[in-house]
C-alpha cells in the first residue's frame, strides 16, 4: 500500500472524528453517525493495508 493511500486513510479517520465531535456538540445525530461511519471505513481500509503489508513481507522472506 502506498504512502498516499495511508495518508488518505488517516485523513478520513481524522475527518470522521471531527464530524462525530461536531455532531455530538451540536446535537446533530446524522453528522455524528456520519463521522462514525467515516472512521469505520478508514479502519477497514487500514486493516486491508496491514494484510497487504504482511503478504508482502512473507513474499520477501521467501525470495532469499
PDB file with SEQRES, HELIX, SHEET and CRYST1 records, atoms N, CA, C and O in Angstrom:
SEQRES   1 A   64  UNK UNK UNK UNK UNK UNK UNK UNK UNK UNK UNK UNK UNK          
SEQRES   2 A   64  UNK UNK UNK UNK UNK UNK UNK UNK UNK UNK UNK UNK UNK          
SEQRES   3 A   64  UNK UNK UNK UNK UNK UNK UNK UNK UNK UNK UNK UNK UNK          
SEQRES   4 A   64  UNK UNK UNK UNK UNK UNK UNK UNK UNK UNK UNK UNK UNK          
SEQRES   5 A   64  UNK UNK UNK UNK UNK UNK UNK UNK UNK UNK UNK UNK              
HELIX    1 AA1 UNK A    3  UNK A   26  1                                  24    
HELIX    2 AA2 UNK A   29  UNK A   63  1                                  35    
CRYST1    1.000    1.000    1.000  90.00  90.00  90.00 P 1           1          
ATOM      1  N   UNK A   1       0.865  -1.167   0.000  1.00  0.00           N  
ATOM      2  CA  UNK A   1       0.000   0.000   0.000  1.00  0.00           C  
ATOM      3  C   UNK A   1       0.908   1.225   0.000  1.00  0.00           C  
ATOM      4  O   UNK A   1       1.900   1.274   0.727  1.00  0.00           O  
ATOM      5  N   UNK A   2       0.568   2.185  -0.799  1.00  0.00           N  
ATOM      6  CA  UNK A   2       1.400   3.364  -0.925  1.00  0.00           C  
ATOM      7  C   UNK A   2       1.187   4.347   0.202  1.00  0.00           C  
ATOM      8  O   UNK A   2       0.187   4.313   0.920  1.00  0.00           O  
ATOM      9  N   UNK A   3       2.156   5.218   0.329  1.00  0.00           N  
ATOM     10  CA  UNK A   3       2.094   6.241   1.368  1.00  0.00           C  
ATOM     11  C   UNK A   3       0.882   7.148   1.159  1.00  0.00           C  
ATOM     12  O   UNK A   3       0.248   7.571   2.126  1.00  0.00           O  
ATOM     13  N   UNK A   4       0.562   7.444  -0.093  1.00  0.00           N  
ATOM     14  CA  UNK A   4      -0.596   8.293  -0.378  1.00  0.00           C  
ATOM     15  C   UNK A   4      -1.886   7.680   0.165  1.00  0.00           C  
ATOM     16  O   UNK A   4      -2.718   8.375   0.748  1.00  0.00           O  
ATOM     17  N   UNK A   5      -2.040   6.364  -0.036  1.00  0.00           N  
ATOM     18  CA  UNK A   5      -3.234   5.684   0.466  1.00  0.00           C  
ATOM     19  C   UNK A   5      -3.297   5.726   1.984  1.00  0.00           C  
ATOM     20  O   UNK A   5      -4.358   5.953   2.565  1.00  0.00           O  
ATOM     21  N   UNK A   6      -2.156   5.508   2.619  1.00  0.00           N  
ATOM     22  CA  UNK A   6      -2.126   5.525   4.083  1.00  0.00           C  
ATOM     23  C   UNK A   6      -2.474   6.914   4.613  1.00  0.00           C  
ATOM     24  O   UNK A   6      -3.229   7.039   5.578  1.00  0.00           O  
ATOM     25  N   UNK A   7      -1.930   7.955   3.991  1.00  0.00           N  
ATOM     26  CA  UNK A   7      -2.231   9.317   4.421  1.00  0.00           C  
ATOM     27  C   UNK A   7      -3.700   9.663   4.192  1.00  0.00           C  
ATOM     28  O   UNK A   7      -4.322  10.338   5.012  1.00  0.00           O  
ATOM     29  N   UNK A   8      -4.243   9.200   3.079  1.00  0.00           N  
ATOM     30  CA  UNK A   8      -5.646   9.449   2.794  1.00  0.00           C  
ATOM     31  C   UNK A   8      -6.541   8.785   3.842  1.00  0.00           C  
ATOM     32  O   UNK A   8      -7.528   9.373   4.283  1.00  0.00           O  
ATOM     33  N   UNK A   9      -6.195   7.567   4.237  1.00  0.00           N  
ATOM     34  CA  UNK A   9      -6.982   6.868   5.255  1.00  0.00           C  
ATOM     35  C   UNK A   9      -6.881   7.555   6.606  1.00  0.00           C  
ATOM     36  O   UNK A   9      -7.866   7.633   7.340  1.00  0.00           O  
ATOM     37  N   UNK A  10      -5.693   8.055   6.940  1.00  0.00           N  
ATOM     38  CA  UNK A  10      -5.534   8.805   8.191  1.00  0.00           C  
ATOM     39  C   UNK A  10      -6.393  10.064   8.163  1.00  0.00           C  
ATOM     40  O   UNK A  10      -7.017  10.425   9.161  1.00  0.00           O  
ATOM     41  N   UNK A  11      -6.418  10.730   7.003  1.00  0.00           N  
ATOM     42  CA  UNK A  11      -7.238  11.930   6.852  1.00  0.00           C  
ATOM     43  C   UNK A  11      -8.715  11.635   6.984  1.00  0.00           C  
ATOM     44  O   UNK A  11      -9.453  12.403   7.601  1.00  0.00           O  
ATOM     45  N   UNK A  12      -9.153  10.524   6.408  1.00  0.00           N  
ATOM     46  CA  UNK A  12     -10.562  10.125   6.504  1.00  0.00           C  
ATOM     47  C   UNK A  12     -10.939   9.851   7.949  1.00  0.00           C  
ATOM     48  O   UNK A  12     -12.014  10.239   8.408  1.00  0.00           O  
ATOM     49  N   UNK A  13     -10.044   9.179   8.658  1.00  0.00           N  
ATOM     50  CA  UNK A  13     -10.333   8.886  10.068  1.00  0.00           C  
ATOM     51  C   UNK A  13     -10.396  10.174  10.894  1.00  0.00           C  
ATOM     52  O   UNK A  13     -11.280  10.332  11.735  1.00  0.00           O  
ATOM     53  N   UNK A  14      -9.462  11.084  10.652  1.00  0.00           N  
ATOM     54  CA  UNK A  14      -9.450  12.355  11.386  1.00  0.00           C  
ATOM     55  C   UNK A  14     -10.703  13.166  11.075  1.00  0.00           C  
ATOM     56  O   UNK A  14     -11.305  13.756  11.973  1.00  0.00           O  
ATOM     57  N   UNK A  15     -11.095  13.194   9.806  1.00  0.00           N  
ATOM     58  CA  UNK A  15     -12.304  13.914   9.402  1.00  0.00           C  
ATOM     59  C   UNK A  15     -13.522  13.311  10.102  1.00  0.00           C  
ATOM     60  O   UNK A  15     -14.418  14.032  10.541  1.00  0.00           O  
ATOM     61  N   UNK A  16     -13.541  11.997  10.198  1.00  0.00           N  
ATOM     62  CA  UNK A  16     -14.646  11.327  10.874  1.00  0.00           C  
ATOM     63  C   UNK A  16     -14.724  11.685  12.344  1.00  0.00           C  
ATOM     64  O   UNK A  16     -15.813  11.857  12.891  1.00  0.00           O  
ATOM     65  N   UNK A  17     -13.570  11.797  12.986  1.00  0.00           N  
ATOM     66  CA  UNK A  17     -13.559  12.171  14.410  1.00  0.00           C  
ATOM     67  C   UNK A  17     -14.087  13.586  14.603  1.00  0.00           C  
ATOM     68  O   UNK A  17     -14.818  13.862  15.555  1.00  0.00           O  
ATOM     69  N   UNK A  18     -13.709  14.486  13.688  1.00  0.00           N  
ATOM     70  CA  UNK A  18     -14.189  15.867  13.775  1.00  0.00           C  
ATOM     71  C   UNK A  18     -15.698  15.913  13.556  1.00  0.00           C  
ATOM     72  O   UNK A  18     -16.411  16.604  14.284  1.00  0.00           O  
ATOM     73  N   UNK A  19     -16.181  15.187  12.565  1.00  0.00           N  
ATOM     74  CA  UNK A  19     -17.625  15.150  12.312  1.00  0.00           C  
ATOM     75  C   UNK A  19     -18.375  14.599  13.512  1.00  0.00           C  
ATOM     76  O   UNK A  19     -19.410  15.135  13.909  1.00  0.00           O  
ATOM     77  N   UNK A  20     -17.845  13.521  14.090  1.00  0.00           N  
ATOM     78  CA  UNK A  20     -18.515  12.915  15.243  1.00  0.00           C  
ATOM     79  C   UNK A  20     -18.565  13.896  16.409  1.00  0.00           C  
ATOM     80  O   UNK A  20     -19.603  14.050  17.052  1.00  0.00           O  
ATOM     81  N   UNK A  21     -17.446  14.556  16.680  1.00  0.00           N  
ATOM     82  CA  UNK A  21     -17.398  15.504  17.792  1.00  0.00           C  
ATOM     83  C   UNK A  21     -18.314  16.703  17.540  1.00  0.00           C  
ATOM     84  O   UNK A  21     -19.003  17.164  18.450  1.00  0.00           O  
ATOM     85  N   UNK A  22     -18.318  17.200  16.313  1.00  0.00           N  
ATOM     86  CA  UNK A  22     -19.179  18.335  15.969  1.00  0.00           C  
ATOM     87  C   UNK A  22     -20.648  17.940  16.088  1.00  0.00           C  
ATOM     88  O   UNK A  22     -21.460  18.688  16.634  1.00  0.00           O  
ATOM     89  N   UNK A  23     -20.979  16.768  15.576  1.00  0.00           N  
ATOM     90  CA  UNK A  23     -22.356  16.292  15.677  1.00  0.00           C  
ATOM     91  C   UNK A  23     -22.796  16.116  17.117  1.00  0.00           C  
ATOM     92  O   UNK A  23     -23.931  16.428  17.477  1.00  0.00           O  
ATOM     93  N   UNK A  24     -21.884  15.611  17.936  1.00  0.00           N  
ATOM     94  CA  UNK A  24     -22.195  15.424  19.354  1.00  0.00           C  
ATOM     95  C   UNK A  24     -22.401  16.766  20.051  1.00  0.00           C  
ATOM     96  O   UNK A  24     -23.325  16.929  20.849  1.00  0.00           O  
ATOM     97  N   UNK A  25     -21.531  17.722  19.739  1.00  0.00           N  
ATOM     98  CA  UNK A  25     -21.605  19.031  20.391  1.00  0.00           C  
ATOM     99  C   UNK A  25     -22.842  19.817  19.976  1.00  0.00           C  
ATOM    100  O   UNK A  25     -23.392  20.589  20.762  1.00  0.00           O  
ATOM    101  N   UNK A  26     -23.274  19.615  18.734  1.00  0.00           N  
ATOM    102  CA  UNK A  26     -24.424  20.374  18.233  1.00  0.00           C  
ATOM    103  C   UNK A  26     -25.738  19.607  18.327  1.00  0.00           C  
ATOM    104  O   UNK A  26     -26.798  20.151  18.016  1.00  0.00           O  
ATOM    105  N   UNK A  27     -25.675  18.357  18.751  1.00  0.00           N  
ATOM    106  CA  UNK A  27     -26.880  17.552  18.841  1.00  0.00           C  
ATOM    107  C   UNK A  27     -27.350  17.038  17.485  1.00  0.00           C  
ATOM    108  O   UNK A  27     -28.509  16.652  17.332  1.00  0.00           O  
ATOM    109  N   UNK A  28     -26.461  17.033  16.507  1.00  0.00           N  
ATOM    110  CA  UNK A  28     -26.799  16.579  15.156  1.00  0.00           C  
ATOM    111  C   UNK A  28     -26.436  15.095  15.040  1.00  0.00           C  
ATOM    112  O   UNK A  28     -25.287  14.743  14.771  1.00  0.00           O  
ATOM    113  N   UNK A  29     -27.429  14.239  15.245  1.00  0.00           N  
ATOM    114  CA  UNK A  29     -27.194  12.789  15.227  1.00  0.00           C  
ATOM    115  C   UNK A  29     -26.722  12.287  13.871  1.00  0.00           C  
ATOM    116  O   UNK A  29     -25.900  11.374  13.793  1.00  0.00           O  
ATOM    117  N   UNK A  30     -27.246  12.889  12.794  1.00  0.00           N  
ATOM    118  CA  UNK A  30     -26.832  12.462  11.455  1.00  0.00           C  
ATOM    119  C   UNK A  30     -25.345  12.711  11.231  1.00  0.00           C  
ATOM    120  O   UNK A  30     -24.642  11.846  10.710  1.00  0.00           O  
ATOM    121  N   UNK A  31     -24.866  13.884  11.621  1.00  0.00           N  
ATOM    122  CA  UNK A  31     -23.453  14.201  11.450  1.00  0.00           C  
ATOM    123  C   UNK A  31     -22.594  13.304  12.336  1.00  0.00           C  
ATOM    124  O   UNK A  31     -21.533  12.843  11.916  1.00  0.00           O  
ATOM    125  N   UNK A  32     -23.046  13.063  13.539  1.00  0.00           N  
ATOM    126  CA  UNK A  32     -22.317  12.203  14.465  1.00  0.00           C  
ATOM    127  C   UNK A  32     -22.201  10.788  13.880  1.00  0.00           C  
ATOM    128  O   UNK A  32     -21.126  10.190  13.917  1.00  0.00           O  
ATOM    129  N   UNK A  33     -23.275  10.268  13.357  1.00  0.00           N  
ATOM    130  CA  UNK A  33     -23.265   8.926  12.758  1.00  0.00           C  
ATOM    131  C   UNK A  33     -22.414   8.883  11.497  1.00  0.00           C  
ATOM    132  O   UNK A  33     -21.733   7.889  11.241  1.00  0.00           O  
ATOM    133  N   UNK A  34     -22.446   9.954  10.707  1.00  0.00           N  
ATOM    134  CA  UNK A  34     -21.617  10.023   9.506  1.00  0.00           C  
ATOM    135  C   UNK A  34     -20.134   9.994   9.887  1.00  0.00           C  
ATOM    136  O   UNK A  34     -19.324   9.354   9.217  1.00  0.00           O  
ATOM    137  N   UNK A  35     -19.797  10.688  10.960  1.00  0.00           N  
ATOM    138  CA  UNK A  35     -18.424  10.679  11.443  1.00  0.00           C  
ATOM    139  C   UNK A  35     -17.985   9.289  11.881  1.00  0.00           C  
ATOM    140  O   UNK A  35     -16.866   8.864  11.593  1.00  0.00           O  
ATOM    141  N   UNK A  36     -18.860   8.592  12.570  1.00  0.00           N  
ATOM    142  CA  UNK A  36     -18.553   7.224  12.990  1.00  0.00           C  
ATOM    143  C   UNK A  36     -18.377   6.318  11.779  1.00  0.00           C  
ATOM    144  O   UNK A  36     -17.504   5.449  11.774  1.00  0.00           O  
ATOM    145  N   UNK A  37     -19.199   6.514  10.753  1.00  0.00           N  
ATOM    146  CA  UNK A  37     -19.094   5.705   9.534  1.00  0.00           C  
ATOM    147  C   UNK A  37     -17.773   5.979   8.816  1.00  0.00           C  
ATOM    148  O   UNK A  37     -17.132   5.051   8.323  1.00  0.00           O  
ATOM    149  N   UNK A  38     -17.367   7.238   8.756  1.00  0.00           N  
ATOM    150  CA  UNK A  38     -16.084   7.586   8.131  1.00  0.00           C  
ATOM    151  C   UNK A  38     -14.928   6.904   8.852  1.00  0.00           C  
ATOM    152  O   UNK A  38     -14.003   6.389   8.223  1.00  0.00           O  
ATOM    153  N   UNK A  39     -14.994   6.910  10.177  1.00  0.00           N  
ATOM    154  CA  UNK A  39     -13.937   6.269  10.962  1.00  0.00           C  
ATOM    155  C   UNK A  39     -13.918   4.762  10.715  1.00  0.00           C  
ATOM    156  O   UNK A  39     -12.852   4.160  10.589  1.00  0.00           O  
ATOM    157  N   UNK A  40     -15.093   4.167  10.648  1.00  0.00           N  
ATOM    158  CA  UNK A  40     -15.172   2.735  10.384  1.00  0.00           C  
ATOM    159  C   UNK A  40     -14.604   2.378   9.023  1.00  0.00           C  
ATOM    160  O   UNK A  40     -13.890   1.384   8.881  1.00  0.00           O  
ATOM    161  N   UNK A  41     -14.918   3.186   8.026  1.00  0.00           N  
ATOM    162  CA  UNK A  41     -14.393   2.964   6.677  1.00  0.00           C  
ATOM    163  C   UNK A  41     -12.869   3.032   6.672  1.00  0.00           C  
ATOM    164  O   UNK A  41     -12.205   2.199   6.055  1.00  0.00           O  
ATOM    165  N   UNK A  42     -12.325   4.018   7.356  1.00  0.00           N  
ATOM    166  CA  UNK A  42     -10.865   4.172   7.417  1.00  0.00           C  
ATOM    167  C   UNK A  42     -10.225   2.985   8.128  1.00  0.00           C  
ATOM    168  O   UNK A  42      -9.162   2.520   7.715  1.00  0.00           O  
ATOM    169  N   UNK A  43     -10.848   2.495   9.178  1.00  0.00           N  
ATOM    170  CA  UNK A  43     -10.299   1.356   9.915  1.00  0.00           C  
ATOM    171  C   UNK A  43     -10.292   0.088   9.072  1.00  0.00           C  
ATOM    172  O   UNK A  43      -9.356  -0.708   9.148  1.00  0.00           O  
ATOM    173  N   UNK A  44     -11.339  -0.099   8.265  1.00  0.00           N  
ATOM    174  CA  UNK A  44     -11.390  -1.265   7.380  1.00  0.00           C  
ATOM    175  C   UNK A  44     -10.270  -1.173   6.347  1.00  0.00           C  
ATOM    176  O   UNK A  44      -9.593  -2.163   6.069  1.00  0.00           O  
ATOM    177  N   UNK A  45     -10.078  -0.002   5.789  1.00  0.00           N  
ATOM    178  CA  UNK A  45      -9.014   0.180   4.797  1.00  0.00           C  
ATOM    179  C   UNK A  45      -7.642  -0.036   5.422  1.00  0.00           C  
ATOM    180  O   UNK A  45      -6.754  -0.611   4.793  1.00  0.00           O  
ATOM    181  N   UNK A  46      -7.466   0.425   6.661  1.00  0.00           N  
ATOM    182  CA  UNK A  46      -6.190   0.211   7.359  1.00  0.00           C  
ATOM    183  C   UNK A  46      -5.940  -1.277   7.572  1.00  0.00           C  
ATOM    184  O   UNK A  46      -4.811  -1.745   7.428  1.00  0.00           O  
ATOM    185  N   UNK A  47      -6.977  -2.013   7.910  1.00  0.00           N  
ATOM    186  CA  UNK A  47      -6.823  -3.459   8.103  1.00  0.00           C  
ATOM    187  C   UNK A  47      -6.382  -4.109   6.803  1.00  0.00           C  
ATOM    188  O   UNK A  47      -5.530  -4.997   6.811  1.00  0.00           O  
ATOM    189  N   UNK A  48      -6.950  -3.679   5.696  1.00  0.00           N  
ATOM    190  CA  UNK A  48      -6.542  -4.189   4.393  1.00  0.00           C  
ATOM    191  C   UNK A  48      -5.087  -3.873   4.099  1.00  0.00           C  
ATOM    192  O   UNK A  48      -4.374  -4.695   3.522  1.00  0.00           O  
ATOM    193  N   UNK A  49      -4.643  -2.684   4.493  1.00  0.00           N  
ATOM    194  CA  UNK A  49      -3.238  -2.303   4.314  1.00  0.00           C  
ATOM    195  C   UNK A  49      -2.324  -3.246   5.095  1.00  0.00           C  
ATOM    196  O   UNK A  49      -1.288  -3.685   4.595  1.00  0.00           O  
ATOM    197  N   UNK A  50      -2.723  -3.545   6.316  1.00  0.00           N  
ATOM    198  CA  UNK A  50      -1.902  -4.420   7.161  1.00  0.00           C  
ATOM    199  C   UNK A  50      -1.787  -5.817   6.552  1.00  0.00           C  
ATOM    200  O   UNK A  50      -0.723  -6.435   6.594  1.00  0.00           O  
ATOM    201  N   UNK A  51      -2.885  -6.308   5.988  1.00  0.00           N  
ATOM    202  CA  UNK A  51      -2.860  -7.622   5.352  1.00  0.00           C  
ATOM    203  C   UNK A  51      -1.922  -7.595   4.146  1.00  0.00           C  
ATOM    204  O   UNK A  51      -1.091  -8.489   3.984  1.00  0.00           O  
ATOM    205  N   UNK A  52      -2.054  -6.584   3.309  1.00  0.00           N  
ATOM    206  CA  UNK A  52      -1.197  -6.481   2.126  1.00  0.00           C  
ATOM    207  C   UNK A  52       0.272  -6.356   2.516  1.00  0.00           C  
ATOM    208  O   UNK A  52       1.139  -6.955   1.880  1.00  0.00           O  
ATOM    209  N   UNK A  53       0.552  -5.577   3.561  1.00  0.00           N  
ATOM    210  CA  UNK A  53       1.936  -5.439   4.032  1.00  0.00           C  
ATOM    211  C   UNK A  53       2.465  -6.775   4.534  1.00  0.00           C  
ATOM    212  O   UNK A  53       3.613  -7.130   4.268  1.00  0.00           O  
ATOM    213  N   UNK A  54       1.637  -7.514   5.257  1.00  0.00           N  
ATOM    214  CA  UNK A  54       2.067  -8.812   5.793  1.00  0.00           C  
ATOM    215  C   UNK A  54       2.334  -9.798   4.664  1.00  0.00           C  
ATOM    216  O   UNK A  54       3.305 -10.552   4.717  1.00  0.00           O  
ATOM    217  N   UNK A  55       1.485  -9.800   3.649  1.00  0.00           N  
ATOM    218  CA  UNK A  55       1.690 -10.687   2.498  1.00  0.00           C  
ATOM    219  C   UNK A  55       2.990 -10.318   1.791  1.00  0.00           C  
ATOM    220  O   UNK A  55       3.753 -11.192   1.381  1.00  0.00           O  
ATOM    221  N   UNK A  56       3.230  -9.038   1.655  1.00  0.00           N  
ATOM    222  CA  UNK A  56       4.478  -8.591   1.040  1.00  0.00           C  
ATOM    223  C   UNK A  56       5.694  -9.034   1.830  1.00  0.00           C  
ATOM    224  O   UNK A  56       6.711  -9.416   1.252  1.00  0.00           O  
ATOM    225  N   UNK A  57       5.593  -8.985   3.142  1.00  0.00           N  
ATOM    226  CA  UNK A  57       6.702  -9.419   3.995  1.00  0.00           C  
ATOM    227  C   UNK A  57       6.954 -10.919   3.856  1.00  0.00           C  
ATOM    228  O   UNK A  57       8.102 -11.364   3.845  1.00  0.00           O  
ATOM    229  N   UNK A  58       5.887 -11.687   3.750  1.00  0.00           N  
ATOM    230  CA  UNK A  58       6.028 -13.141   3.575  1.00  0.00           C  
ATOM    231  C   UNK A  58       6.679 -13.435   2.223  1.00  0.00           C  
ATOM    232  O   UNK A  58       7.579 -14.269   2.131  1.00  0.00           O  
ATOM    233  N   UNK A  59       6.225 -12.755   1.188  1.00  0.00           N  
ATOM    234  CA  UNK A  59       6.820 -12.944  -0.124  1.00  0.00           C  
ATOM    235  C   UNK A  59       8.308 -12.607  -0.103  1.00  0.00           C  
ATOM    236  O   UNK A  59       9.125 -13.329  -0.674  1.00  0.00           O  
ATOM    237  N   UNK A  60       8.650 -11.510   0.557  1.00  0.00           N  
ATOM    238  CA  UNK A  60      10.054 -11.097   0.650  1.00  0.00           C  
ATOM    239  C   UNK A  60      10.878 -12.137   1.395  1.00  0.00           C  
ATOM    240  O   UNK A  60      12.040 -12.357   1.054  1.00  0.00           O  
ATOM    241  N   UNK A  61      10.311 -12.771   2.390  1.00  0.00           N  
ATOM    242  CA  UNK A  61      11.040 -13.767   3.175  1.00  0.00           C  
ATOM    243  C   UNK A  61      11.389 -14.986   2.339  1.00  0.00           C  
ATOM    244  O   UNK A  61      12.406 -15.634   2.586  1.00  0.00           O  
ATOM    245  N   UNK A  62      10.558 -15.308   1.350  1.00  0.00           N  
ATOM    246  CA  UNK A  62      10.802 -16.471   0.520  1.00  0.00           C  
ATOM    247  C   UNK A  62      11.670 -16.185  -0.711  1.00  0.00           C  
ATOM    248  O   UNK A  62      12.036 -17.109  -1.437  1.00  0.00           O  
ATOM    249  N   UNK A  63      11.992 -14.946  -0.941  1.00  0.00           N  
ATOM    250  CA  UNK A  63      12.810 -14.569  -2.099  1.00  0.00           C  
ATOM    251  C   UNK A  63      14.266 -14.997  -1.912  1.00  0.00           C  
ATOM    252  O   UNK A  63      14.961 -15.269  -2.891  1.00  0.00           O  
ATOM    253  N   UNK A  64      14.719 -15.056  -0.695  1.00  0.00           N  
ATOM    254  CA  UNK A  64      16.127 -15.389  -0.428  1.00  0.00           C  
ATOM    255  C   UNK A  64      16.437 -16.806  -0.639  1.00  0.00           C  
ATOM    256  O   UNK A  64      17.580 -17.223  -0.451  1.00  0.00           O  
TER     257      UNK A  64                                                      
END                                                                             
